[in-house]
Structures are given as structure tokens and as C-alpha cells.
Amino acid sequence: MSSTLSSPLSPVVSLSNVHKSFGALKVLDGVSFDVGVGEVAAIIGQSGSGKSTALRCINALETIQQGTIQVCGHAIHDPALDRRALRRDVGIVFQSYNLFPHLTVEQNIMLAPTCVKALSKGEARDLAREVLSHVGLEAKADQYPEQLSGGQQQRVAIARSLAMRPKLMLFDEVTSALDPQLTGEVLKVMETLAREGMTMILVTHEMAFARKVASKVVYMHQGRVWETGTGAMLDDPQTPELRAFIGNGL
Amino acid sequence: MQSFGLIHVEFLAWAALWTVGLSLIAFVGGGLLGFAVALARVSGSLAVRAAAIVYIQIVQGTPLLILLFLIYFGVAVAGFSGVPAILAAGAGLTVYSSGFLAEIWRGCIQSVPKTQWEAAECLALTRWQRMTRVILPQALRMATAPTVGFLVQIVKNTSLASVVGFVELSQAGKLINNSIFEPFTIFVTVALFYFALCFPLSTWSRSLERKLNVSRR
């Protein structure tokens, strides 16, 4: 039922028997999976299946009660984890964008490189222009987040993460708040990143995108990894739960 | 006996300057202390947070009059007799303002969405950088209107400084009344002075509130 695909290269992310509860509510019930270098892993499942929590655990935004998580050489389960070192290696994009409303697009992107990596203003500005052109928004550098559409804000959020040159990018339902057209422009950016070899884990409801772009699909159900496989697994579900989920989802 | 005239108005105007001066001391001193307490109030350390809560509760739970007495006589008990009235009054009002400003600003800091903290944390910013670069600039916007509003309270409460012998607007009114006994005329004039000081502040506060509501920037 919960088979773990072995990745060809040494894993960037490795979850092993991860347990997590919010009070009496068991959210992750022995979750294990690996993601290798350059892989694009899509975590799918119903609301409440634990997929977002799993992603947040990978970035140490939630603490786990049992099991181990290794991310880019950091032991997430270790109480002595250096969170800032972890966050230099891992970028995350949220469903609600979470741009800083008091800063322009460019300032949003420049903040972390100047604060954390001690880049000069000039270097950071060049970097901001570069990542903005990557997401097709160099013309918006001097605007404030509220002046942008949701899709544009989300692309800025992606650019802001990219500016830290992460080894791994996490995407937490990044298109769930967007209409289909805006969803398309964000997915296009993500597809480009995937093609360029970025290691990515995305929690998503976009089945077509998962099938097309993901090298690994992890179907979660009731806090467990129910089924894993390649994108093709969505065409040939092995469990009745995944069959029902896809039936409802498409 | 002399009747109420220009000379008295001049005396009141001079005393009003002391009211303004004392208000400024209270606002600057209370602002600095209150800002430190507000930061302590949202600190990551439970002990620091608890200490800040206790401080705020004590200050807010004590009448300003008693605070002023405590400081004025407390300092004398500690062996420093003859404390200048402005120091005692300034210290008392500073403590008083810090307790309230800390709580106003704590509310503003905590009303910045938690997701902003999270986003800043995920960009590897230190706790201090998150606070100064992301949270405080947003909290500041929200804090402006209520802070200016509280300034009105400070101005009015400086009248209590008369109990430690400080001659500000209210005490000046009392002094004049002792000599010419025209309480109604005198205290209406005193009230007009207070109004002239406070009205611009509350108007400013209201316009700030309107402006900041229109745009989040």
C-alpha cells in the first residue's frame, strides 16, 4: 500500500516514519518518502490528508513527534537544528503569497539577500531584476504587492524565494487562491523551474500539472502515504481511495 | 482685590508651556520605555513576556495620582530629599505612559498576520531582522493613530502633576484662584487652554486613521 520508490540519486529530502499530531488529532501517521536531486514531487490528496502538514514539517515550520526527516543534509527532527541554515537551502511559496505589503516588489526580493547573505544594494538589485525576468515581471519591480494581480503576486513570491538560490523549493497549494487563467501563468513558471532542474516538492490540486511535470507523485490519505509512483500512476490507480479521489478531482 | 485680566492669561499661557514640556517628557520617556516593554511583551522568552505582563498590569492597575506620590515620596524615603518637582512628575508620567503605550503597541505588533512572520522566517531572517524589517514597519502604520490619540490622555493627565508641587496649567489656575477667587472664569480659561492643546491632536489622530484606512501603505 505505502511503497516507497527509491530515487536514483541520493535523496535531497527523506522522510522516514514521520508522526505528527495536533493535540488528539493524528495528522501524519508514519509518513515515509524520498525526493532525489532534480526531482519534482507532487503530493496530492484530499483536504485534511496531511499533505500540507508534511510539507511544513520538511521546512521545520511544524515539529514532529516521531520519525526522522533529512533535508539537504539538515536533520529536521534534531532539536538542535539550525533553522536559519536550513532556510538558506530551502525556499517555500505559500498559498496566500505572503509578500511584504510595505515593500515594493524589488524590495521584497532584495530583503533576504541583503540581510542574510550580506549582498550590497547594487548586487541585490541586479539579482532582483534577474529573478523577476525569470518570472516575467521585470516591469513590476517598483510596484507594491497590492497593485498586482494574485498570479503576479505569486510569481513575485516565487522570485523572492529564487533570489536565495535554494537547493529545494516547496510549493504549498500555490494556485489554490487563483482563477484558471492566473493559475496557468504560475504553473508555467513552475514548469520552467522544473525543466531547469530545480528540486521541487509541491502540494497541489492540479492533477493535470502533476501528471505532466512531476517525476514522482505521492498520494496521501488519512495521514499516510497511500500510493506513490510516477505521473502515470494517476492513469492507473491501484487503490480504491486514489481511484475515487481522481474520479472526484477530474 | 484684582479681577481676572490679561496678566492672569499670560501666567496661564506660561504654565501651559510647562504642561507641553511635561507632556513631551512623558511621551518621549514613556515611548522609549513603552517600546522596550512592548518588545518584551512579544518576546520569545516566557520569563521576559511574564515580566512585561506584570509590569503593564501594575502600571495600568495603579492610579496615576498614586504613581506620582509613590515616586515623589519613594525617592525621598530612599534618601534623596528635595527631588525637583519636574523630575518626579516626569518620572511618574513616563511610567504611566509606558504601561499604556506598551499595550497599544503590543496590539499593533500582534495584529500583523502570523503569515508575515512565517514568510520572513522562511527567508532565513533572524528574529531581530524579522521584527525590524517586516513586522515593525507594518505595525507602525497601525500604531500611529492610537498613539496620537493617547497623547491627548497624556496632556490631560499632566494636570495631576500639581500634587507634587509642579506648576503647570491646572496648578496655575488654582494659584490664581487663591488670589482673586473667580473660579468659574479661571477654570473655563484653563479648560480652553487644554482644549487648544488637545483638539489639534485628536483631529490629527482622526485624519491619520482615515488616511491609513484608505491605503495599507
Chai-1 contact restraints between the chains, C-beta under 6 A:
chainA,res_idxA,chainB,res_idxB,connection_type,confidence,min_distance_angstrom,max_distance_angstrom,comment,restraint_id
A,R84,B,A124,contact,1.0,0.0,6.0,A-B,restraint_1
A,R87,B,C122,contact,1.0,0.0,6.0,A-B,restraint_2
A,R87,B,A124,contact,1.0,0.0,6.0,A-B,restraint_3
A,R88,B,A124,contact,1.0,0.0,6.0,A-B,restraint_4
A,I92,B,C122,contact,1.0,0.0,6.0,A-B,restraint_5
A,N98,B,T115,contact,1.0,0.0,6.0,A-B,restraint_6
A,N98,B,A119,contact,1.0,0.0,6.0,A-B,restraint_7
A,F100,B,V134,contact,1.0,0.0,6.0,A-B,restraint_8
A,P101,B,R216,contact,1.0,0.0,6.0,A-B,restraint_9
A,H102,B,P137,contact,1.0,0.0,6.0,A-B,restraint_10
A,H102,B,Q138,contact,1.0,0.0,6.0,A-B,restraint_11
A,A112,B,L123,contact,1.0,0.0,6.0,A-B,restraint_12
A,C115,B,L125,contact,1.0,0.0,6.0,A-B,restraint_13
A,C115,B,Q129,contact,1.0,0.0,6.0,A-B,restraint_14
A,V116,B,A124,contact,1.0,0.0,6.0,A-B,restraint_15
